[in-house]
């Protein structure tokens, strides 16, 4: 029995109020919410998939594709915002040819916007797999992304 089936088994007979905990458990286990998992949740809770997608897309904690090998978190807290994190985000999206919430086709990079990383004195800040990069500029961003690409070669 796979991980998804084990999680769903725990929720047999569950009601609508179990939807968010179910989705959280599935994402924690699988890394994201697949179409298959949403259909199966709908079957258990007797809910249409549109309703489940509606709830899951309302909360930015849920993802619908796996994170890339190098998961980039862009801080959009007040200090980072004031010091240019929107420019940093746009540049990352441009360089990787994806938008926040997406993963590159090769599975190498994904982007997530976070409310605050908690390193306001180092703004603007990004984190890649938990490694922090402070006072990020367009120039330093190019070097950072290339360094991670080179790790793959």
KAGI-V316900 format. One record per residue. N is the residue number from 0. PSI is psi in degrees with one decimal (none if undefined). OMEGA is omega in whole degrees, 0 to 359 (NA if undefined). Layout:
n->N psi->PSI omega->OMEGA
n->N psi->PSI omega->OMEGA
This chain:
n->0 psi->131.7 omega->182
n->1 psi->172.7 omega->184
n->2 psi->-42.3 omega->181
n->3 psi->-46.9 omega->180
n->4 psi->-38.3 omega->178
n->5 psi->-41.8 omega->178
n->6 psi->-47.4 omega->182
n->7 psi->-33.6 omega->179
n->8 psi->-34.9 omega->179
n->9 psi->-20.9 omega->184
n->10 psi->13.5 omega->178
n->11 psi->130.7 omega->181
n->12 psi->4.2 omega->181
n->13 psi->160.3 omega->178
n->14 psi->179.8 omega->182
n->15 psi->-34.0 omega->183
n->16 psi->-7.2 omega->177
n->17 psi->-2.4 omega->186
n->18 psi->-54.4 omega->184
n->19 psi->-46.4 omega->176
n->20 psi->-37.7 omega->177
n->21 psi->-49.3 omega->181
n->22 psi->-40.1 omega->179
n->23 psi->-43.9 omega->179
n->24 psi->-42.2 omega->180
n->25 psi->-46.0 omega->181
n->26 psi->-38.1 omega->178
n->27 psi->-39.1 omega->181
n->28 psi->-45.8 omega->187
n->29 psi->-20.7 omega->182
n->30 psi->-14.6 omega->180
n->31 psi->174.2 omega->178
n->32 psi->111.1 omega->180
n->33 psi->163.5 omega->176
n->34 psi->-42.2 omega->179
n->35 psi->-44.9 omega->182
n->36 psi->-36.8 omega->180
n->37 psi->-40.4 omega->177
n->38 psi->-44.2 omega->181
n->39 psi->-38.2 omega->176
n->40 psi->-42.9 omega->178
n->41 psi->-40.3 omega->179
n->42 psi->-41.5 omega->181
n->43 psi->-43.4 omega->184
n->44 psi->-1.8 omega->182
n->45 psi->47.5 omega->179
n->46 psi->144.6 omega->175
n->47 psi->148.6 omega->180
n->48 psi->-31.3 omega->179
n->49 psi->-37.2 omega->179
n->50 psi->-40.4 omega->180
n->51 psi->-45.0 omega->176
n->52 psi->-39.2 omega->179
n->53 psi->-45.4 omega->179
n->54 psi->-47.2 omega->184
n->55 psi->-35.6 omega->180
n->56 psi->-19.7 omega->177
n->57 psi->-37.9 omega->182
n->58 psi->125.6 omega->183
n->59 psi->2.0 omega->177
n->60 psi->-18.0 omega->185
n->61 psi->140.0 omega->179
n->62 psi->150.4 omega->181
n->63 psi->7.8 omega->172
n->64 psi->155.9 omega->184
n->65 psi->151.3 omega->173
n->66 psi->154.0 omega->175
n->67 psi->169.6 omega->177
n->68 psi->-36.7 omega->178
n->69 psi->102.7 omega->184
n->70 psi->115.9 omega->183
n->71 psi->124.0 omega->174
n->72 psi->126.5 omega->180
n->73 psi->119.6 omega->180
n->74 psi->132.2 omega->178
n->75 psi->23.4 omega->176
n->76 psi->172.4 omega->186
n->77 psi->-52.0 omega->182
n->78 psi->-43.9 omega->179
n->79 psi->-39.8 omega->179
n->80 psi->-49.4 omega->182
n->81 psi->-34.4 omega->183
n->82 psi->14.2 omega->168
n->83 psi->23.7 omega->181
n->84 psi->-25.0 omega->178
n->85 psi->-36.6 omega->176
n->86 psi->-40.8 omega->178
n->87 psi->-46.6 omega->179
n->88 psi->-48.4 omega->180
n->89 psi->-39.4 omega->181
n->90 psi->-40.5 omega->177
n->91 psi->-47.2 omega->180
n->92 psi->-40.7 omega->179
n->93 psi->-46.7 omega->182
n->94 psi->-38.2 omega->184
n->95 psi->-10.0 omega->180
n->96 psi->37.7 omega->174
n->97 psi->167.0 omega->176
n->98 psi->164.1 omega->176
n->99 psi->137.6 omega->182
n->100 psi->-3.3 omega->181
n->101 psi->167.7 omega->178
n->102 psi->140.7 omega->179
n->103 psi->154.0 omega->182
n->104 psi->-34.7 omega->181
n->105 psi->-2.2 omega->178
n->106 psi->9.6 omega->185
n->107 psi->-43.4 omega->185
n->108 psi->147.0 omega->169
n->109 psi->157.1 omega->183
n->110 psi->136.6 omega->176
n->111 psi->136.2 omega->173
n->112 psi->129.9 omega->178
n->113 psi->150.0 omega->184
n->114 psi->-41.0 omega->179
n->115 psi->132.0 omega->177
n->116 psi->-22.4 omega->179
n->117 psi->24.0 omega->179
n->118 psi->52.6 omega->189
n->119 psi->-33.0 omega->180
n->120 psi->-11.6 omega->182
n->121 psi->12.3 omega->187
n->122 psi->149.2 omega->350
n->123 psi->144.8 omega->186
n->124 psi->141.9 omega->167
n->125 psi->159.6 omega->177
n->126 psi->134.5 omega->174
n->127 psi->112.6 omega->183
n->128 psi->38.8 omega->177
n->129 psi->-5.3 omega->177
n->130 psi->123.8 omega->185
n->131 psi->143.9 omega->176
n->132 psi->121.1 omega->188
n->133 psi->155.0 omega->176
n->134 psi->49.1 omega->185
n->135 psi->134.3 omega->175
n->136 psi->171.5 omega->177
n->137 psi->-41.4 omega->180
n->138 psi->-46.7 omega->181
n->139 psi->-30.1 omega->179
n->140 psi->-42.3 omega->178
n->141 psi->-46.8 omega->180
n->142 psi->-42.2 omega->182
n->143 psi->-50.4 omega->182
n->144 psi->-43.1 omega->179
n->145 psi->-36.4 omega->179
n->146 psi->-37.2 omega->179
n->147 psi->-35.9 omega->175
n->148 psi->-41.7 omega->181
n->149 psi->-28.5 omega->177
n->150 psi->-26.7 omega->181
n->151 psi->-22.3 omega->185
n->152 psi->none omega->NA
